[in-house]
Amino acid sequence: MVGQVVSHYRILEKVGGGGMGVVYKAEDISLGRLVALKALSESLTDDPQSLERFKREARAAAALNHPNI
């Protein structure tokens, strides 16, 4: 995925991966800032429990507000 544009994110490099998916360093093209972009593993996209866990994690991360994050 490195080098691809997904929505308004340019994927710059793979940061890591785990049981739920892969995390990439990306650039938000519209806002001009660096972000972490996590992609759910394809094997889990059809599992409702995994999808809900992924969404819960995204909501928790979005609620964080600190200048060092």
PDB file of N, H, CA, C and O in Angstrom:
ATOM      1  N   MET A   1       0.802  -1.209   0.000  1.00  0.00           N
ATOM      2  CA  MET A   1       0.000   0.000   0.000  1.00  0.00           C
ATOM      3  C   MET A   1       0.844   1.272   0.000  1.00  0.00           C
ATOM      4  O   MET A   1       0.343   2.351  -0.318  1.00  0.00           O
ATOM      5  N   VAL A   2       2.117   1.151   0.354  1.00  0.00           N
ATOM      6  H   VAL A   2       2.524   0.275   0.612  1.00  0.00           H
ATOM      7  CA  VAL A   2       2.983   2.328   0.399  1.00  0.00           C
ATOM      8  C   VAL A   2       3.003   2.994  -0.976  1.00  0.00           C
ATOM      9  O   VAL A   2       3.203   2.341  -2.000  1.00  0.00           O
ATOM     10  N   GLY A   3       2.790   4.317  -0.968  1.00  0.00           N
ATOM     11  H   GLY A   3       2.628   4.847  -0.136  1.00  0.00           H
ATOM     12  CA  GLY A   3       2.746   5.071  -2.214  1.00  0.00           C
ATOM     13  C   GLY A   3       1.343   5.282  -2.739  1.00  0.00           C
ATOM     14  O   GLY A   3       1.132   6.142  -3.594  1.00  0.00           O
ATOM     15  N   GLN A   4       0.382   4.523  -2.253  1.00  0.00           N
ATOM     16  H   GLN A   4       0.554   3.824  -1.559  1.00  0.00           H
ATOM     17  CA  GLN A   4      -1.001   4.656  -2.721  1.00  0.00           C
ATOM     18  C   GLN A   4      -1.701   5.797  -1.996  1.00  0.00           C
ATOM     19  O   GLN A   4      -1.294   6.210  -0.911  1.00  0.00           O
ATOM     20  N   VAL A   5      -2.757   6.292  -2.618  1.00  0.00           N
ATOM     21  H   VAL A   5      -3.087   5.956  -3.500  1.00  0.00           H
ATOM     22  CA  VAL A   5      -3.632   7.276  -1.996  1.00  0.00           C
ATOM     23  C   VAL A   5      -4.954   6.593  -1.711  1.00  0.00           C
ATOM     24  O   VAL A   5      -5.589   6.035  -2.606  1.00  0.00           O
ATOM     25  N   VAL A   6      -5.361   6.646  -0.447  1.00  0.00           N
ATOM     26  H   VAL A   6      -4.845   7.099   0.280  1.00  0.00           H
ATOM     27  CA  VAL A   6      -6.629   6.065  -0.006  1.00  0.00           C
ATOM     28  C   VAL A   6      -7.457   7.211   0.559  1.00  0.00           C
ATOM     29  O   VAL A   6      -7.078   7.831   1.552  1.00  0.00           O
ATOM     30  N   SER A   7      -8.600   7.489  -0.087  1.00  0.00           N
ATOM     31  H   SER A   7      -8.908   6.984  -0.894  1.00  0.00           H
ATOM     32  CA  SER A   7      -9.423   8.634   0.270  1.00  0.00           C
ATOM     33  C   SER A   7      -8.543   9.882   0.164  1.00  0.00           C
ATOM     34  O   SER A   7      -8.053  10.190  -0.922  1.00  0.00           O
ATOM     35  N   HIS A   8      -8.336  10.599   1.259  1.00  0.00           N
ATOM     36  H   HIS A   8      -8.734  10.349   2.141  1.00  0.00           H
ATOM     37  CA  HIS A   8      -7.475  11.786   1.214  1.00  0.00           C
ATOM     38  C   HIS A   8      -6.183  11.578   2.005  1.00  0.00           C
ATOM     39  O   HIS A   8      -5.611  12.524   2.546  1.00  0.00           O
ATOM     40  N   TYR A   9      -5.737  10.324   2.061  1.00  0.00           N
ATOM     41  H   TYR A   9      -6.201   9.555   1.621  1.00  0.00           H
ATOM     42  CA  TYR A   9      -4.496   9.969   2.751  1.00  0.00           C
ATOM     43  C   TYR A   9      -3.488   9.366   1.775  1.00  0.00           C
ATOM     44  O   TYR A   9      -3.823   8.463   1.008  1.00  0.00           O
ATOM     45  N   ARG A  10      -2.262   9.865   1.807  1.00  0.00           N
ATOM     46  H   ARG A  10      -1.990  10.598   2.430  1.00  0.00           H
ATOM     47  CA  ARG A  10      -1.175   9.287   1.024  1.00  0.00           C
ATOM     48  C   ARG A  10      -0.374   8.393   1.968  1.00  0.00           C
ATOM     49  O   ARG A  10       0.161   8.872   2.968  1.00  0.00           O
ATOM     50  N   ILE A  11      -0.288   7.102   1.659  1.00  0.00           N
ATOM     51  H   ILE A  11      -0.723   6.713   0.847  1.00  0.00           H
ATOM     52  CA  ILE A  11       0.412   6.146   2.503  1.00  0.00           C
ATOM     53  C   ILE A  11       1.915   6.321   2.289  1.00  0.00           C
ATOM     54  O   ILE A  11       2.405   6.201   1.166  1.00  0.00           O
ATOM     55  N   LEU A  12       2.647   6.606   3.379  1.00  0.00           N
ATOM     56  H   LEU A  12       2.249   6.703   4.291  1.00  0.00           H
ATOM     57  CA  LEU A  12       4.072   6.879   3.282  1.00  0.00           C
ATOM     58  C   LEU A  12       4.935   5.670   3.639  1.00  0.00           C
ATOM     59  O   LEU A  12       5.903   5.370   2.940  1.00  0.00           O
ATOM     60  N   GLU A  13       4.586   4.974   4.728  1.00  0.00           N
ATOM     61  H   GLU A  13       3.800   5.218   5.295  1.00  0.00           H
ATOM     62  CA  GLU A  13       5.362   3.805   5.126  1.00  0.00           C
ATOM     63  C   GLU A  13       4.583   2.954   6.116  1.00  0.00           C
ATOM     64  O   GLU A  13       3.682   3.431   6.807  1.00  0.00           O
ATOM     65  N   LYS A  14       4.952   1.697   6.162  1.00  0.00           N
ATOM     66  H   LYS A  14       5.684   1.310   5.601  1.00  0.00           H
ATOM     67  CA  LYS A  14       4.342   0.777   7.124  1.00  0.00           C
ATOM     68  C   LYS A  14       5.039   0.978   8.460  1.00  0.00           C
ATOM     69  O   LYS A  14       6.268   0.984   8.535  1.00  0.00           O
ATOM     70  N   VAL A  15       4.246   1.142   9.518  1.00  0.00           N
ATOM     71  H   VAL A  15       3.248   1.137   9.458  1.00  0.00           H
ATOM     72  CA  VAL A  15       4.790   1.353  10.849  1.00  0.00           C
ATOM     73  C   VAL A  15       4.831   0.043  11.628  1.00  0.00           C
ATOM     74  O   VAL A  15       5.799  -0.236  12.336  1.00  0.00           O
ATOM     75  N   GLY A  16       3.779  -0.758  11.495  1.00  0.00           N
ATOM     76  H   GLY A  16       2.993  -0.532  10.921  1.00  0.00           H
ATOM     77  CA  GLY A  16       3.714  -2.017  12.234  1.00  0.00           C
ATOM     78  C   GLY A  16       2.441  -2.757  11.913  1.00  0.00           C
ATOM     79  O   GLY A  16       1.622  -2.306  11.114  1.00  0.00           O
ATOM     80  N   GLY A  17       2.290  -3.890  12.542  1.00  0.00           N
ATOM     81  H   GLY A  17       2.956  -4.257  13.191  1.00  0.00           H
ATOM     82  CA  GLY A  17       1.105  -4.695  12.317  1.00  0.00           C
ATOM     83  C   GLY A  17       0.865  -5.611  13.501  1.00  0.00           C
ATOM     84  O   GLY A  17       1.747  -5.831  14.330  1.00  0.00           O
ATOM     85  N   GLY A  18      -0.331  -6.132  13.561  1.00  0.00           N
ATOM     86  H   GLY A  18      -1.048  -5.952  12.887  1.00  0.00           H
ATOM     87  CA  GLY A  18      -0.697  -7.013  14.659  1.00  0.00           C
ATOM     88  C   GLY A  18      -1.875  -7.869  14.277  1.00  0.00           C
ATOM     89  O   GLY A  18      -2.147  -8.090  13.097  1.00  0.00           O
ATOM     90  N   GLY A  19      -2.568  -8.345  15.280  1.00  0.00           N
ATOM     91  H   GLY A  19      -2.348  -8.166  16.238  1.00  0.00           H
ATOM     92  CA  GLY A  19      -3.687  -9.242  15.072  1.00  0.00           C
ATOM     93  C   GLY A  19      -4.871  -8.613  14.365  1.00  0.00           C
ATOM     94  O   GLY A  19      -5.588  -9.296  13.634  1.00  0.00           O
ATOM     95  N   MET A  20      -5.088  -7.324  14.569  1.00  0.00           N
ATOM     96  H   MET A  20      -4.506  -6.769  15.163  1.00  0.00           H
ATOM     97  CA  MET A  20      -6.249  -6.661  13.980  1.00  0.00           C
ATOM     98  C   MET A  20      -5.967  -6.077  12.602  1.00  0.00           C
ATOM     99  O   MET A  20      -6.870  -5.990  11.770  1.00  0.00           O
ATOM    100  N   GLY A  21      -4.737  -5.682  12.356  1.00  0.00           N
ATOM    101  H   GLY A  21      -4.003  -5.752  13.031  1.00  0.00           H
ATOM    102  CA  GLY A  21      -4.468  -5.051  11.073  1.00  0.00           C
ATOM    103  C   GLY A  21      -3.066  -4.503  10.983  1.00  0.00           C
ATOM    104  O   GLY A  21      -2.156  -4.944  11.685  1.00  0.00           O
ATOM    105  N   VAL A  22      -2.908  -3.520  10.094  1.00  0.00           N
ATOM    106  H   VAL A  22      -3.647  -3.161   9.524  1.00  0.00           H
ATOM    107  CA  VAL A  22      -1.606  -2.910   9.816  1.00  0.00           C
ATOM    108  C   VAL A  22      -1.731  -1.405  10.025  1.00  0.00           C
ATOM    109  O   VAL A  22      -2.742  -0.798   9.671  1.00  0.00           O
ATOM    110  N   VAL A  23      -0.685  -0.812  10.607  1.00  0.00           N
ATOM    111  H   VAL A  23       0.136  -1.305  10.895  1.00  0.00           H
ATOM    112  CA  VAL A  23      -0.661   0.632  10.836  1.00  0.00           C
ATOM    113  C   VAL A  23       0.347   1.257   9.879  1.00  0.00           C
ATOM    114  O   VAL A  23       1.467   0.769   9.726  1.00  0.00           O
ATOM    115  N   TYR A  24      -0.068   2.337   9.243  1.00  0.00           N
ATOM    116  H   TYR A  24      -0.978   2.734   9.367  1.00  0.00           H
ATOM    117  CA  TYR A  24       0.767   3.057   8.296  1.00  0.00           C
ATOM    118  C   TYR A  24       0.951   4.501   8.734  1.00  0.00           C
ATOM    119  O   TYR A  24       0.066   5.095   9.350  1.00  0.00           O
ATOM    120  N   LYS A  25       2.113   5.056   8.408  1.00  0.00           N
ATOM    121  H   LYS A  25       2.831   4.573   7.908  1.00  0.00           H
ATOM    122  CA  LYS A  25       2.322   6.494   8.514  1.00  0.00           C
ATOM    123  C   LYS A  25       1.778   7.059   7.212  1.00  0.00           C
ATOM    124  O   LYS A  25       2.127   6.593   6.127  1.00  0.00           O
ATOM    125  N   ALA A  26       0.920   8.067   7.329  1.00  0.00           N
ATOM    126  H   ALA A  26       0.638   8.445   8.211  1.00  0.00           H
ATOM    127  CA  ALA A  26       0.290   8.628   6.137  1.00  0.00           C
ATOM    128  C   ALA A  26       0.223  10.142   6.248  1.00  0.00           C
ATOM    129  O   ALA A  26       0.373  10.713   7.328  1.00  0.00           O
ATOM    130  N   GLU A  27      -0.003  10.770   5.121  1.00  0.00           N
ATOM    131  H   GLU A  27      -0.125  10.307   4.243  1.00  0.00           H
ATOM    132  CA  GLU A  27      -0.190  12.213   5.079  1.00  0.00           C
ATOM    133  C   GLU A  27      -1.639  12.500   4.732  1.00  0.00           C
ATOM    134  O   GLU A  27      -2.163  12.010   3.732  1.00  0.00           O
ATOM    135  N   ASP A  28      -2.280  13.305   5.578  1.00  0.00           N
ATOM    136  H   ASP A  28      -1.854  13.703   6.391  1.00  0.00           H
ATOM    137  CA  ASP A  28      -3.624  13.783   5.272  1.00  0.00           C
ATOM    138  C   ASP A  28      -3.440  14.890   4.232  1.00  0.00           C
ATOM    139  O   ASP A  28      -3.009  15.996   4.558  1.00  0.00           O
ATOM    140  N   ILE A  29      -3.767  14.584   3.001  1.00  0.00           N
ATOM    141  H   ILE A  29      -4.117  13.685   2.736  1.00  0.00           H
ATOM    142  CA  ILE A  29      -3.515  15.510   1.891  1.00  0.00           C
ATOM    143  C   ILE A  29      -4.300  16.805   2.051  1.00  0.00           C
ATOM    144  O   ILE A  29      -3.783  17.880   1.747  1.00  0.00           O
ATOM    145  N   SER A  30      -5.538  16.717   2.524  1.00  0.00           N
ATOM    146  H   SER A  30      -5.957  15.843   2.771  1.00  0.00           H
ATOM    147  CA  SER A  30      -6.367  17.918   2.614  1.00  0.00           C
ATOM    148  C   SER A  30      -5.938  18.843   3.750  1.00  0.00           C
ATOM    149  O   SER A  30      -6.108  20.058   3.644  1.00  0.00           O
ATOM    150  N   LEU A  31      -5.383  18.295   4.840  1.00  0.00           N
ATOM    151  H   LEU A  31      -5.245  17.308   4.926  1.00  0.00           H
ATOM    152  CA  LEU A  31      -4.974  19.130   5.967  1.00  0.00           C
ATOM    153  C   LEU A  31      -3.463  19.316   6.056  1.00  0.00           C
ATOM    154  O   LEU A  31      -2.985  20.126   6.850  1.00  0.00           O
ATOM    155  N   GLY A  32      -2.706  18.571   5.246  1.00  0.00           N
ATOM    156  H   GLY A  32      -3.095  17.913   4.601  1.00  0.00           H
ATOM    157  CA  GLY A  32      -1.262  18.698   5.228  1.00  0.00           C
ATOM    158  C   GLY A  32      -0.588  18.296   6.521  1.00  0.00           C
ATOM    159  O   GLY A  32       0.359  18.951   6.955  1.00  0.00           O
ATOM    160  N   ARG A  33      -1.060  17.228   7.144  1.00  0.00           N
ATOM    161  H   ARG A  33      -1.830  16.695   6.792  1.00  0.00           H
ATOM    162  CA  ARG A  33      -0.444  16.771   8.391  1.00  0.00           C
ATOM    163  C   ARG A  33      -0.225  15.262   8.353  1.00  0.00           C
ATOM    164  O   ARG A  33      -0.861  14.543   7.582  1.00  0.00           O
ATOM    165  N   LEU A  34       0.688  14.802   9.203  1.00  0.00           N
ATOM    166  H   LEU A  34       1.205  15.386   9.830  1.00  0.00           H
ATOM    167  CA  LEU A  34       0.968  13.377   9.290  1.00  0.00           C
ATOM    168  C   LEU A  34      -0.016  12.710  10.238  1.00  0.00           C
ATOM    169  O   LEU A  34      -0.385  13.275  11.267  1.00  0.00           O
ATOM    170  N   VAL A  35      -0.434  11.514   9.885  1.00  0.00           N
ATOM    171  H   VAL A  35      -0.135  11.055   9.048  1.00  0.00           H
ATOM    172  CA  VAL A  35      -1.381  10.753  10.690  1.00  0.00           C
ATOM    173  C   VAL A  35      -0.952   9.287  10.716  1.00  0.00           C
ATOM    174  O   VAL A  35      -0.138   8.838   9.909  1.00  0.00           O
ATOM    175  N   ALA A  36      -1.526   8.566  11.664  1.00  0.00           N
ATOM    176  H   ALA A  36      -2.188   8.931  12.319  1.00  0.00           H
ATOM    177  CA  ALA A  36      -1.402   7.111  11.678  1.00  0.00           C
ATOM    178  C   ALA A  36      -2.701   6.567  11.093  1.00  0.00           C
ATOM    179  O   ALA A  36      -3.790   6.974  11.498  1.00  0.00           O
ATOM    180  N   LEU A  37      -2.585   5.668  10.163  1.00  0.00           N
ATOM    181  H   LEU A  37      -1.701   5.337   9.834  1.00  0.00           H
ATOM    182  CA  LEU A  37      -3.752   5.098   9.495  1.00  0.00           C
ATOM    183  C   LEU A  37      -3.724   3.592   9.709  1.00  0.00           C
ATOM    184  O   LEU A  37      -2.771   2.917   9.318  1.00  0.00           O
ATOM    185  N   LYS A  38      -4.775   3.070  10.335  1.00  0.00           N
ATOM    186  H   LYS A  38      -5.549   3.618  10.653  1.00  0.00           H
ATOM    187  CA  LYS A  38      -4.825   1.636  10.610  1.00  0.00           C
ATOM    188  C   LYS A  38      -5.836   0.981   9.677  1.00  0.00           C
ATOM    189  O   LYS A  38      -6.971   1.438   9.539  1.00  0.00           O
ATOM    190  N   ALA A  39      -5.400  -0.093   9.047  1.00  0.00           N
ATOM    191  H   ALA A  39      -4.478  -0.465   9.158  1.00  0.00           H
ATOM    192  CA  ALA A  39      -6.257  -0.837   8.124  1.00  0.00           C
ATOM    193  C   ALA A  39      -6.574  -2.195   8.747  1.00  0.00           C
ATOM    194  O   ALA A  39      -5.669  -2.918   9.161  1.00  0.00           O
ATOM    195  N   LEU A  40      -7.835  -2.531   8.811  1.00  0.00           N
ATOM    196  H   LEU A  40      -8.570  -1.943   8.475  1.00  0.00           H
ATOM    197  CA  LEU A  40      -8.278  -3.813   9.343  1.00  0.00           C
ATOM    198  C   LEU A  40      -7.880  -4.930   8.389  1.00  0.00           C
ATOM    199  O   LEU A  40      -8.018  -4.796   7.173  1.00  0.00           O
ATOM    200  N   SER A  41      -7.388  -6.027   8.941  1.00  0.00           N
ATOM    201  H   SER A  41      -7.276  -6.136   9.929  1.00  0.00           H
ATOM    202  CA  SER A  41      -7.024  -7.186   8.112  1.00  0.00           C
ATOM    203  C   SER A  41      -8.237  -7.674   7.338  1.00  0.00           C
ATOM    204  O   SER A  41      -9.341  -7.744   7.877  1.00  0.00           O
ATOM    205  N   GLU A  42      -8.025  -8.015   6.064  1.00  0.00           N
ATOM    206  H   GLU A  42      -7.127  -7.958   5.626  1.00  0.00           H
ATOM    207  CA  GLU A  42      -9.125  -8.481   5.226  1.00  0.00           C
ATOM    208  C   GLU A  42      -9.823  -9.696   5.810  1.00  0.00           C
ATOM    209  O   GLU A  42     -11.030  -9.869   5.636  1.00  0.00           O
ATOM    210  N   SER A  43      -9.072 -10.533   6.500  1.00  0.00           N
ATOM    211  H   SER A  43      -8.092 -10.393   6.642  1.00  0.00           H
ATOM    212  CA  SER A  43      -9.658 -11.746   7.076  1.00  0.00           C
ATOM    213  C   SER A  43     -10.671 -11.432   8.169  1.00  0.00           C
ATOM    214  O   SER A  43     -11.474 -12.292   8.529  1.00  0.00           O
ATOM    215  N   LEU A  44     -10.647 -10.211   8.703  1.00  0.00           N
ATOM    216  H   LEU A  44      -9.994  -9.512   8.410  1.00  0.00           H
ATOM    217  CA  LEU A  44     -11.559  -9.840   9.789  1.00  0.00           C
ATOM    218  C   LEU A  44     -12.733  -8.984   9.338  1.00  0.00           C
ATOM    219  O   LEU A  44     -13.623  -8.692  10.138  1.00  0.00           O
ATOM    220  N   THR A  45     -12.753  -8.581   8.087  1.00  0.00           N
ATOM    221  H   THR A  45     -12.031  -8.818   7.438  1.00  0.00           H
ATOM    222  CA  THR A  45     -13.808  -7.660   7.641  1.00  0.00           C
ATOM    223  C   THR A  45     -15.199  -8.273   7.655  1.00  0.00           C
ATOM    224  O   THR A  45     -16.190  -7.545   7.703  1.00  0.00           O
ATOM    225  N   ASP A  46     -15.292  -9.586   7.612  1.00  0.00           N
ATOM    226  H   ASP A  46     -14.486 -10.177   7.573  1.00  0.00           H
ATOM    227  CA  ASP A  46     -16.595 -10.244   7.633  1.00  0.00           C
ATOM    228  C   ASP A  46     -17.005 -10.700   9.029  1.00  0.00           C
ATOM    229  O   ASP A  46     -18.075 -11.286   9.194  1.00  0.00           O
ATOM    230  N   ASP A  47     -16.174 -10.442  10.032  1.00  0.00           N
ATOM    231  H   ASP A  47     -15.305  -9.966   9.898  1.00  0.00           H
ATOM    232  CA  ASP A  47     -16.456 -10.839  11.411  1.00  0.00           C
ATOM    233  C   ASP A  47     -17.042  -9.648  12.166  1.00  0.00           C
ATOM    234  O   ASP A  47     -16.321  -8.690  12.446  1.00  0.00           O
ATOM    235  N   PRO A  48     -18.337  -9.684  12.503  1.00  0.00           N
ATOM    236  CA  PRO A  48     -18.980  -8.540  13.159  1.00  0.00           C
ATOM    237  C   PRO A  48     -18.317  -8.139  14.483  1.00  0.00           C
ATOM    238  O   PRO A  48     -18.243  -6.950  14.792  1.00  0.00           O
ATOM    239  N   GLN A  49     -17.838  -9.098  15.261  1.00  0.00           N
ATOM    240  H   GLN A  49     -17.898 -10.064  15.010  1.00  0.00           H
ATOM    241  CA  GLN A  49     -17.197  -8.776  16.539  1.00  0.00           C
ATOM    242  C   GLN A  49     -15.882  -8.031  16.325  1.00  0.00           C
ATOM    243  O   GLN A  49     -15.593  -7.056  17.019  1.00  0.00           O
ATOM    244  N   SER A  50     -15.097  -8.490  15.370  1.00  0.00           N
ATOM    245  H   SER A  50     -15.332  -9.281  14.806  1.00  0.00           H
ATOM    246  CA  SER A  50     -13.829  -7.824  15.074  1.00  0.00           C
ATOM    247  C   SER A  50     -14.064  -6.427  14.525  1.00  0.00           C
ATOM    248  O   SER A  50     -13.346  -5.491  14.875  1.00  0.00           O
ATOM    249  N   LEU A  51     -15.050  -6.286  13.680  1.00  0.00           N
ATOM    250  H   LEU A  51     -15.633  -7.047  13.395  1.00  0.00           H
ATOM    251  CA  LEU A  51     -15.369  -4.979  13.104  1.00  0.00           C
ATOM    252  C   LEU A  51     -15.818  -4.003  14.194  1.00  0.00           C
ATOM    253  O   LEU A  51     -15.423  -2.837  14.179  1.00  0.00           O
ATOM    254  N   GLU A  52     -16.632  -4.466  15.128  1.00  0.00           N
ATOM    255  H   GLU A  52     -16.953  -5.413  15.140  1.00  0.00           H
ATOM    256  CA  GLU A  52     -17.087  -3.614  16.229  1.00  0.00           C
ATOM    257  C   GLU A  52     -15.926  -3.234  17.138  1.00  0.00           C
ATOM    258  O   GLU A  52     -15.853  -2.094  17.598  1.00  0.00           O
ATOM    259  N   ARG A  53     -15.024  -4.163  17.404  1.00  0.00           N
ATOM    260  H   ARG A  53     -15.083  -5.088  17.031  1.00  0.00           H
ATOM    261  CA  ARG A  53     -13.840  -3.873  18.219  1.00  0.00           C
ATOM    262  C   ARG A  53     -12.968  -2.817  17.534  1.00  0.00           C
ATOM    263  O   ARG A  53     -12.458  -1.907  18.187  1.00  0.00           O
ATOM    264  N   PHE A  54     -12.804  -2.944  16.228  1.00  0.00           N
ATOM    265  H   PHE A  54     -13.218  -3.684  15.697  1.00  0.00           H
ATOM    266  CA  PHE A  54     -12.026  -1.992  15.439  1.00  0.00           C
ATOM    267  C   PHE A  54     -12.655  -0.594  15.527  1.00  0.00           C
ATOM    268  O   PHE A  54     -11.949   0.399  15.702  1.00  0.00           O
ATOM    269  N   LYS A  55     -13.975  -0.526  15.405  1.00  0.00           N
ATOM    270  H   LYS A  55     -14.548  -1.332  15.262  1.00  0.00           H
ATOM    271  CA  LYS A  55     -14.676   0.756  15.491  1.00  0.00           C
ATOM    272  C   LYS A  55     -14.564   1.361  16.884  1.00  0.00           C
ATOM    273  O   LYS A  55     -14.387   2.572  17.021  1.00  0.00           O
ATOM    274  N   ARG A  56     -14.666   0.522  17.930  1.00  0.00           N
ATOM    275  H   ARG A  56     -14.809  -0.461  17.819  1.00  0.00           H
ATOM    276  CA  ARG A  56     -14.530   0.986  19.305  1.00  0.00           C
ATOM    277  C   ARG A  56     -13.136   1.582  19.538  1.00  0.00           C
ATOM    278  O   ARG A  56     -12.991   2.629  20.169  1.00  0.00           O
ATOM    279  N   GLU A  57     -12.122   0.897  19.017  1.00  0.00           N
ATOM    280  H   GLU A  57     -12.239   0.047  18.504  1.00  0.00           H
ATOM    281  CA  GLU A  57     -10.748   1.375  19.137  1.00  0.00           C
ATOM    282  C   GLU A  57     -10.582   2.720  18.412  1.00  0.00           C
ATOM    283  O   GLU A  57      -9.909   3.618  18.918  1.00  0.00           O
ATOM    284  N   ALA A  58     -11.185   2.854  17.252  1.00  0.00           N
ATOM    285  H   ALA A  58     -11.733   2.125  16.841  1.00  0.00           H
ATOM    286  CA  ALA A  58     -11.092   4.106  16.485  1.00  0.00           C
ATOM    287  C   ALA A  58     -11.771   5.248  17.234  1.00  0.00           C
ATOM    288  O   ALA A  58     -11.252   6.364  17.259  1.00  0.00           O
ATOM    289  N   ARG A  59     -12.918   4.984  17.839  1.00  0.00           N
ATOM    290  H   ARG A  59     -13.339   4.078  17.819  1.00  0.00           H
ATOM    291  CA  ARG A  59     -13.609   6.022  18.610  1.00  0.00           C
ATOM    292  C   ARG A  59     -12.780   6.449  19.816  1.00  0.00           C
ATOM    293  O   ARG A  59     -12.704   7.637  20.130  1.00  0.00           O
ATOM    294  N   ALA A  60     -12.157   5.484  20.494  1.00  0.00           N
ATOM    295  H   ALA A  60     -12.218   4.519  20.239  1.00  0.00           H
ATOM    296  CA  ALA A  60     -11.324   5.805  21.658  1.00  0.00           C
ATOM    297  C   ALA A  60     -10.119   6.647  21.242  1.00  0.00           C
ATOM    298  O   ALA A  60      -9.780   7.614  21.924  1.00  0.00           O
ATOM    299  N   ALA A  61      -9.480   6.299  20.150  1.00  0.00           N
ATOM    300  H   ALA A  61      -9.755   5.513  19.596  1.00  0.00           H
ATOM    301  CA  ALA A  61      -8.320   7.054  19.669  1.00  0.00           C
ATOM    302  C   ALA A  61      -8.731   8.466  19.239  1.00  0.00           C
ATOM    303  O   ALA A  61      -7.999   9.427  19.474  1.00  0.00           O
ATOM    304  N   ALA A  62      -9.893   8.585  18.614  1.00  0.00           N
ATOM    305  H   ALA A  62     -10.488   7.804  18.423  1.00  0.00           H
ATOM    306  CA  ALA A  62     -10.368   9.894  18.149  1.00  0.00           C
ATOM    307  C   ALA A  62     -10.706  10.825  19.317  1.00  0.00           C
ATOM    308  O   ALA A  62     -10.678  12.046  19.163  1.00  0.00           O
ATOM    309  N   ALA A  63     -11.021  10.261  20.470  1.00  0.00           N
ATOM    310  H   ALA A  63     -11.043   9.269  20.596  1.00  0.00           H
ATOM    311  CA  ALA A  63     -11.382  11.063  21.626  1.00  0.00           C
ATOM    312  C   ALA A  63     -10.168  11.644  22.344  1.00  0.00           C
ATOM    313  O   ALA A  63     -10.313  12.539  23.177  1.00  0.00           O
ATOM    314  N   LEU A  64      -8.961  11.140  22.027  1.00  0.00           N
ATOM    315  H   LEU A  64      -8.844  10.413  21.351  1.00  0.00           H
ATOM    316  CA  LEU A  64      -7.755  11.652  22.684  1.00  0.00           C
ATOM    317  C   LEU A  64      -7.436  13.053  22.190  1.00  0.00           C
ATOM    318  O   LEU A  64      -7.564  13.355  21.003  1.00  0.00           O
ATOM    319  N   ASN A  65      -7.021  13.898  23.118  1.00  0.00           N
ATOM    320  H   ASN A  65      -6.917  13.653  24.082  1.00  0.00           H
ATOM    321  CA  ASN A  65      -6.695  15.274  22.759  1.00  0.00           C
ATOM    322  C   ASN A  65      -5.516  15.718  23.612  1.00  0.00           C
ATOM    323  O   ASN A  65      -5.682  16.095  24.772  1.00  0.00           O
ATOM    324  N   HIS A  66      -4.331  15.669  23.031  1.00  0.00           N
ATOM    325  H   HIS A  66      -4.196  15.362  22.089  1.00  0.00           H
ATOM    326  CA  HIS A  66      -3.120  16.070  23.739  1.00  0.00           C
ATOM    327  C   HIS A  66      -2.093  16.531  22.704  1.00  0.00           C
ATOM    328  O   HIS A  66      -1.964  15.912  21.647  1.00  0.00           O
ATOM    329  N   PRO A  67      -1.367  17.599  22.992  1.00  0.00           N
ATOM    330  CA  PRO A  67      -0.429  18.127  21.984  1.00  0.00           C
ATOM    331  C   PRO A  67       0.700  17.172  21.614  1.00  0.00           C
ATOM    332  O   PRO A  67       1.305  17.335  20.554  1.00  0.00           O
ATOM    333  N   ASN A  68       1.001  16.198  22.436  1.00  0.00           N
ATOM    334  H   ASN A  68       0.511  16.065  23.297  1.00  0.00           H
ATOM    335  CA  ASN A  68       2.087  15.268  22.145  1.00  0.00           C
ATOM    336  C   ASN A  68       1.634  14.016  21.420  1.00  0.00           C
ATOM    337  O   ASN A  68       2.438  13.111  21.197  1.00  0.00           O
ATOM    338  N   ILE A  69       0.382  13.943  21.053  1.00  0.00           N
ATOM    339  H   ILE A  69      -0.271  14.678  21.235  1.00  0.00           H
ATOM    340  CA  ILE A  69      -0.111  12.760  20.336  1.00  0.00           C
ATOM    341  C   ILE A  69      -0.329  13.129  18.880  1.00  0.00           C
ATOM    342  O   ILE A  69      -0.744  12.286  18.084  1.00  0.00           O
TER     343      ILE A  69
END
